[in-house]
């Protein structure tokens, strides 16, 4: 009985220790991202959704602390899922109200990463769980998988280049389940003939969506008017 008690105490200490270590790592990444008060970025967006024909288009992205984010696409239609879970790491770090747990190591894009699970302490948070794959050497989030109450699960994978010092990616790949997708106005579903008898919900059920943004330029910390986000 005494040995069992010592084992349980030891297990709790180990879990607490991992949690503390991972919280420190998360805060280091957050500190790096906090260098950026705002940015404006140009890029190209490629949408790969089975039922939508969308050409590669130019986009302009705006961000301002703590959580203002807007993506404008040529033609006026932004094919991102409902809920505004943005292709933007800063939005995930808007709160320090979480528990960070170590979940091993993994390789993402040829880079060794620490896997960290973030559990929100606030039970009213729309986010249920975020799993981050962190490049500990460079303090960069290489991949994040977020599960929400209202808008399904999303996966973001990032590649970095000349703006890595600010934690800003050169390329973002955003993947989601189309069953959680709300079509923008003016978009028509285009399915194969053998799917035409199904309901929209049945058509979307097992399909995947992917949005890829390649950034060509960032303007950082020059100031952005709040009217841009209205």
N, C-alpha and C positions, 0 to 999 in steps of 0.2 A: 504494500500500500504506500509506504514511504517512497519507494523507487518510482511508483506511478506518479505520485505528487511532484517529485523532482523533475520527472520527464515533462509533465504538463507545464510546470513553471518555466523549464528550459525552452519548450516549444513556443510559449507566449513571448519570452524574451527575444527569441530568434525572429519571430514574425514582426515584433515591434521594431527590432533593429533594422530589418529589411525595409520596413515602412519608412523609418526615419531616413535611411540612406537614399531611398528613391524620392522622398520629398525634397531632399537637398538637391538632387539632380534636376528635378522638375523646376525648382526655383532658380537654378542656374540658367536653364533654358529660357525661363520666363524673363529673367534679367536681361538676357541677350535680346529677346524680342522687344523688350521695353525701351530699347534704344530708339525704336521707331514710333514716333508720335503720330505720324500720318504718312501716307504715300499715294502716289498716282502712278499707275503702270499701264503700259501698252502691251498688247499681246495678240496672239491668234488662238482661236478656240475651235476645236474639232469635236463634233458631237457624234457619238456612235450609239444610237438607239435604234433597235431593229425596226420600229414602226414609224420612224420619223426620218425624212430625207432632208438633211440640213448641210449646206456647204460649209467649208472652213471659212470663218469670218473673223474680222478684226474686232477686238474688244478693248475697252478701257475700264480699268479697275480702280476704285477709290477706297481708301481705308483711313479711319481716324479713331484714335483712342476714345473710349475703351472698347467699343464694339460696333462702331458704324462701318458698314461695308456695302458697296454697291458695284455691280458689274453691268456695264452698258455695252450692248452688242450692235454692230451695224445692222440695220433693219428693224431694230427695236424689240426683238424677241430674245430673251435669255433662256436657254433650255437647261435650267437647273431644277432639281427637284423641289417640291413643296417644302416649306419650313425654313428656308434661308440658312440651312447648315452650309456655311460658305466655304469656298475653296481657300481658306485663310486660317493659318494656324493661330493667329492672335486671338481669334474668337473663342478658342478652347481654353485660353489662359486668362479669362476675364475674372476668375474667382480663385481664391486660395482656399476655399471651403471644400476640401476633398481629402480622401485618404489615398496614398500612393503605395502600391504593393509591387514588389519585385515579382516578375514572372519568367525569369530565365533570359536566355540570349537567343538572337536570331540574326540571320544575314539578309539584308534588304539591298537589292541592287549592287551586290558585291561588297557591301559595307557591313561590318559586324555591329550589332546594335544591342542595347539593353531593352528588354521588354518590360514596360511598366503599365499596370492597370490602375486607372484613376476611378475611384468610386465617390460620387458627390455625397457630401454630408447632408445637404438640403434635400429632404424627401419630396419637395415640390419641383425640383429640377426636372426639366424635360429630358436631360441626358441621364441614361441609366448606367452606362459604362463607357469609358474610353480606354482603348488599348493603344499605347504609343510605343513605337520602335525608335529609340533615341541613339544617335551617334554620339557616344559619350565624349570622345576625343574632341569633336568639333562643336558639341552642344547644338546639334541639329536634329529635328524630328524628321526621320526618313519616311515614316508611314504612321497613319493613325486610323483606327477603326472605331467609329462611334455608334452606339446603339441608343436610340431615343424612344420615348414613350409614344410619340405621335407620328413620327416620320420615318420609321424603319431604321435600317442600319446603313451607314455610309462608310466608304473607305477612301482615304486620301493618301496618295504616294507622291513624294516630292524628290526632285533632283536639283542640285545646287551648283552654282558657278560663281560669277563675279559679285553677287550680292549676298554670299554666304555669311559674310561678317555681320550682317544684320538679321540673319535667319530667314531671309527672303529667297524663295526658290526661283530657279529659271524655268522649271516645268512642274506642273501639277496634273496628276491624273486622279479624277474623281469618279468613283464607281458606286452604283446604287441599284436597288431592286426596283423595277418599273411598277410593281404592284403598289408602291408607295408614292408613285409619281402623279402629280396633278398637271395636266396639260395646260400650257398657256393658251389664252384666247387666240383664235385664228389658226391653230394647228390642227391638221386633219390626220387621223390615224390611217396608215397605209399597211395593210396586212396581206399575207398570201391568201389565195382563193380558198384554201381548205380551212381558213380561220374565220371566214366571213360570217358564219352562222353562230359564232360564239359571242357572248357579251363582252363589253370592253374590259370588265374585271377579269374574265377568264382569259382574254387575250394577253393581258399584262402580267398574269400571275407568275409565270416562270421565266420571264425575260429579264435581261440585264441591261443596264444603261452605263455609259461611260462618257465623261466629258474630259477633254484634254486641253489644257491651256499652256502655251509656250510664251513666256514673257520676253519681250525684246528690250524693254527699258523700264527703269524705275526712277521716279523723282521723289526723294525722301526728305521728310521734315521741312517742307517749304510752306506748310500751312494749307488747309482746305476749308472752304466755307461750308457751314452746316447745310446750306441750301442744296448742295450737291446730292445729299442723301434723301431729299424729300421727293 
